[in-house]
Amino acid sequence: MLLWETAVIVKRNTVSNEPTQTLPRDDKRITGVLAPVVTPFNSDLSPDAGRLTRHCQWLLANDVSLAVFGTNSEASSLAVDEKIELLDTLVSDGIDPARMMPGTGCCALTDSVRLTAHATRLGCSGVLMLPPFYYKGVSDEGLFRNFAEIIERVGDSRLRIYLYNIPPVSQIRITVALIERLLKTYPAAIAGAKDSSGDWNNTRAYIDHFAADGFDVFPGAETFLLQGMRSGGAGCISATANVNPAAIAQLHTTWEAADAELQQARLDVIRSIFAKCPMIPALKGAISHFGKDVSWAKVRPPLVELTSDENSSLIADLENAGFEMRGLLS
């Protein structure tokens, strides 16, 4: 689902280095449900671009957009060159870049710049940007300099960054104060955030402070989709959108309907089944089973596939819950 909004382009004054605003412009913004698209691998552990395209097409057909190179895409196990090649292939295969929000945040500043610039040139609606996650205890000042340097080096007025807050993994928090400073300096480039803190109060703080001014907040799981929509959120970016896209997208579309609470409860049941296992192998195990393609189960080290017992238990629980993945084989 796409939304038209007005943004302000910001450039740097070459004398004072202070931000100066130019005229507003209309800007296409991505909202709704996005999947951090799982990455299929060949037997030699190289990415399988053909199967990735087919999975992206299935997600789009179920009204879910594409956060390729997210956490559940095994993004940190992919090299920048691999990501660029996959992006190029997806676009050449007919995937609309306006429906993509690729993850471009890397530990190395120059890697983030290169990947972000490439995604922006391709016409992606935005980029989902992790903070540099190797160093711990990084200050807001250090994070501001990181994001500012990327924006300045990319130097493209089309750039839209969605900040990725996932402290359970990165051990770094994107604070309200940091967002406020970034928005003040780069109001056009900073478009929103994905909050995978798992803390609704943090997600709500993002929404309460910034959503009214056009900052799009995506909870990091459909667990908070209904709460998010009722509070002014933009949708969700969720791992299980890879396998349960239609039902999650339906709640986003019908969140004001009388049965919205029942829809949310049903989503929570399916999410809880996947959460019993390591998430990435579980997602791939389900795609492998329901898509009748054993190759989908493969993950890159250091991850490992589900054991036979884990996989059997996962599939049994899903089938007992009446879960299916319609159209996956078509």
C-alpha positions in Angstrom: 0.0 0.0 0.0 1.4 3.4 -1.0 0.7 6.8 0.5 1.4 10.2 -0.9 2.9 12.7 1.5 4.7 16.0 1.3 8.3 16.2 2.4 10.9 18.9 2.6 14.3 18.5 0.8 17.2 19.5 3.0 20.6 20.6 1.6 23.8 21.8 3.4 24.9 25.3 3.2 28.4 25.1 1.8 29.6 28.1 3.8 28.1 27.6 7.2 27.4 23.8 6.9 24.0 24.5 8.4 20.9 22.8 7.0 18.8 24.9 4.7 15.3 24.0 3.3 14.2 24.2 -0.3 10.7 23.9 -1.6 8.4 21.0 -0.5 7.8 18.2 -2.9 5.4 15.3 -3.1 6.9 12.0 -2.0 5.8 8.4 -2.3 5.9 6.7 1.1 5.5 3.0 1.8 3.1 1.8 4.5 1.3 -1.3 5.5 2.8 -4.8 6.1 6.4 -5.6 5.1 8.3 -8.9 5.3 12.0 -9.0 6.0 12.2 -11.5 3.1 14.0 -14.7 3.9 16.9 -15.4 1.6 17.0 -18.8 -0.2 20.4 -20.4 -0.7 21.8 -22.9 -3.2 23.6 -26.1 -2.1 26.9 -24.1 -2.2 25.4 -21.5 0.1 25.2 -18.8 -2.6 22.0 -16.8 -2.7 19.3 -18.3 -5.0 18.0 -15.2 -6.8 15.3 -17.1 -8.8 13.6 -18.5 -5.7 14.0 -15.1 -4.0 12.1 -13.4 -6.8 9.3 -16.0 -6.7 8.9 -15.6 -3.0 8.8 -11.8 -3.4 6.1 -12.2 -6.1 4.0 -14.4 -3.7 4.3 -11.8 -0.9 3.4 -8.9 -3.2 0.4 -10.9 -4.4 -0.7 -11.1 -0.8 -0.4 -7.3 -0.3 2.9 -7.5 1.6 5.8 -5.3 0.7 9.5 -6.3 0.8 12.0 -5.4 3.5 14.7 -7.4 1.8 18.0 -7.8 3.8 16.3 -7.5 7.2 17.3 -9.5 10.2 15.3 -12.6 9.1 16.9 -12.3 5.6 20.2 -13.4 7.2 21.4 -10.0 6.0 24.4 -9.9 8.2 25.6 -13.1 6.6 25.4 -11.5 3.1 28.2 -9.4 1.6 27.4 -6.0 0.1 28.2 -7.2 -3.4 25.7 -10.1 -2.9 23.0 -7.7 -1.8 23.6 -5.3 -4.7 23.4 -8.2 -7.2 20.2 -9.5 -5.6 18.6 -6.0 -5.7 19.5 -5.6 -9.4 18.1 -9.1 -10.1 14.8 -8.4 -8.3 14.3 -5.2 -10.3 15.3 -6.8 -13.6 12.8 -9.6 -12.8 10.0 -7.0 -12.5 9.8 -6.5 -8.8 8.7 -2.9 -8.3 11.4 -1.0 -6.3 8.7 1.2 -4.9 7.5 -1.8 -2.9 11.0 -2.4 -1.4 12.6 -1.1 1.8 16.0 -2.9 1.7 18.1 -3.1 4.9 21.3 -1.1 4.3 22.8 -0.6 7.7 26.2 -2.1 8.1 29.0 -2.0 10.6 31.3 -0.2 8.1 30.2 3.3 7.3 31.4 3.0 3.6 29.4 -0.2 3.2 26.2 1.5 4.4 26.8 4.4 2.1 27.4 2.2 -1.0 24.4 0.0 -0.4 22.1 2.9 0.5 23.1 4.9 -2.5 22.5 1.9 -4.8 19.1 1.2 -3.4 18.1 4.8 -3.7 19.3 5.0 -7.3 17.2 1.9 -8.1 14.1 3.8 -6.9 13.4 1.9 -3.6 10.9 3.7 -1.5 13.3 3.8 1.4 16.0 1.9 3.3 15.8 0.2 6.6 18.9 1.2 8.5 20.5 -0.6 11.4 22.9 1.4 13.6 26.5 0.2 13.4 26.1 -2.7 15.7 29.5 -4.1 16.5 30.5 -1.4 19.1 28.5 -1.4 22.3 27.8 1.6 24.5 27.7 4.0 21.5 26.4 7.4 22.4 23.6 9.4 20.7 26.3 11.7 19.4 28.2 8.8 17.7 24.9 7.5 16.2 24.0 10.9 14.9 27.3 11.3 13.2 26.9 7.9 11.6 23.5 8.6 10.1 24.5 12.2 9.2 27.6 11.0 7.4 25.6 8.5 5.4 23.0 11.1 4.4 25.7 13.6 3.4 27.7 11.0 1.4 24.7 9.6 -0.4 23.7 13.1 -1.3 20.4 12.2 -3.0 17.2 14.0 -2.3 15.2 10.8 -2.9 16.8 9.1 0.1 14.3 8.0 2.8 15.7 6.3 5.9 13.7 4.2 8.3 15.7 3.8 11.5 15.9 0.2 12.8 15.7 -0.1 16.5 16.5 -3.7 17.6 18.4 -3.5 20.9 18.0 -7.2 21.8 20.3 -7.9 18.9 22.3 -4.7 18.2 22.6 -3.7 21.9 22.1 -0.1 20.8 19.0 2.0 21.3 17.6 4.5 18.9 16.3 7.0 21.4 13.6 9.6 21.1 16.2 12.3 21.6 18.3 11.0 18.7 15.2 10.8 16.4 14.3 14.4 17.3 17.8 15.6 16.5 17.9 13.7 13.2 14.5 15.0 12.1 15.4 18.6 13.0 18.6 18.4 10.8 17.3 16.0 8.0 13.5 16.3 8.0 13.2 14.9 4.4 15.7 12.0 4.7 14.5 10.6 8.1 11.1 9.0 7.2 10.3 6.6 10.0 11.4 3.7 12.2 10.9 0.0 12.7 10.8 -0.7 16.4 11.8 -4.3 17.3 12.5 -3.5 20.9 9.6 -5.8 21.9 8.5 -3.0 24.2 5.1 -1.5 23.3 5.8 1.6 25.5 8.9 2.4 23.3 6.9 2.0 20.1 4.1 4.1 21.5 6.7 6.8 22.5 7.9 6.9 18.8 4.3 7.3 17.6 3.3 9.9 20.2 6.3 12.1 19.7 6.6 11.9 15.9 3.8 10.2 13.9 1.6 13.3 13.7 4.3 15.0 11.8 4.6 12.3 9.1 7.2 10.0 10.8 6.1 6.5 10.0 6.4 4.0 12.9 6.3 0.2 12.2 6.2 -2.2 15.1 8.6 -5.0 14.5 6.0 -7.8 14.8 2.3 -8.2 14.0 1.8 -8.7 17.8 1.5 -4.9 18.0 -0.2 -4.3 14.7 -3.7 -3.6 16.0 -2.4 -1.4 18.9 -0.1 0.3 16.4 -2.8 1.1 14.0 -5.1 2.4 16.7 -2.4 4.7 18.0 -1.3 6.1 14.6 1.3 3.6 13.4 2.0 2.9 9.7 1.7 -0.9 9.7 4.3 -3.5 10.8 7.5 -5.1 9.5 7.3 -8.7 10.7 9.2 -12.0 10.3 6.1 -14.0 10.1 4.7 -11.9 7.2 7.0 -14.3 5.2 4.6 -17.1 5.9 1.3 -15.6 7.0 1.1 -12.5 4.7 -2.6 -12.4 3.7 -3.9 -12.6 7.3 -1.5 -9.9 8.6 -2.3 -7.7 5.6 -6.0 -8.2 6.1 -5.8 -6.9 9.7 -3.8 -3.9 8.5 -6.6 -3.1 6.0 -9.5 -3.9 8.3 -8.2 -2.8 11.7 -11.3 -0.8 12.4 -13.6 -3.7 11.7 -15.7 -5.4 14.5 -13.6 -8.6 14.3 -10.2 -6.9 14.5 -9.5 -8.3 18.0 -10.3 -11.8 16.8 -8.0 -11.3 13.8 -5.2 -10.1 16.1 -5.7 -13.1 18.4 -5.5 -15.5 15.5 -2.2 -13.8 14.3 -0.8 -14.2 17.8 -1.5 -17.9 17.9 0.4 -18.4 14.6 3.2 -16.2 15.8 3.5 -18.1 19.0 4.0 -21.4 17.2 6.9 -20.0 15.1 8.4 -18.4 18.3 8.9 -21.9 19.8 11.8 -22.4 17.4 14.7 -20.3 16.2 12.8 -17.9 13.9 14.8 -18.0 10.7 15.1 -21.8 10.4 11.4 -22.1 11.4 10.3 -19.7 8.6 12.3 -21.6 6.1 11.1 -24.9 7.4 7.5 -23.9 6.9 8.2 -22.6 3.4 10.0 -25.8 2.6 7.1 -27.9 3.8 4.1 -26.0 2.4 5.9 -25.1 -0.8 7.2 -28.7 -1.2 10.8 -27.5 -1.8 13.3 -29.0 0.5 16.0 -26.6 -0.6 14.3 -23.8 1.2 15.3 -25.2 4.6 19.0 -24.3 4.0 20.5 -21.5 6.1 24.0 -20.0 6.1 26.3 -20.8 9.0 26.5 -19.9 11.8 22.8 -20.7 11.7 21.6 -24.3 11.5 18.4 -25.9 10.2 15.7 -27.2 12.5 16.3 -30.7 13.7 13.9 -33.4 12.4 12.0 -33.4 15.7 11.8 -29.6 15.8 10.6 -29.4 12.2 8.0 -32.2 12.8 6.7 -30.4 15.9 6.5 -27.1 14.1 4.5 -28.5 11.1 2.2 -30.5 13.4 1.4 -27.4 15.5 0.8 -25.3 12.4 -1.5 -27.9 10.8 -3.4 -28.4 14.0 -4.0 -24.7 14.0 -5.4 -24.9 10.5 -2.5 -22.9 9.0 -1.8 -23.0 5.3 0.2 -21.0 2.7 -2.2 -20.6 -0.2 -0.8 -20.1 -3.6 2.8 -20.8 -2.6 3.1 -23.5 -5.2 1.6 -21.5 -8.1 
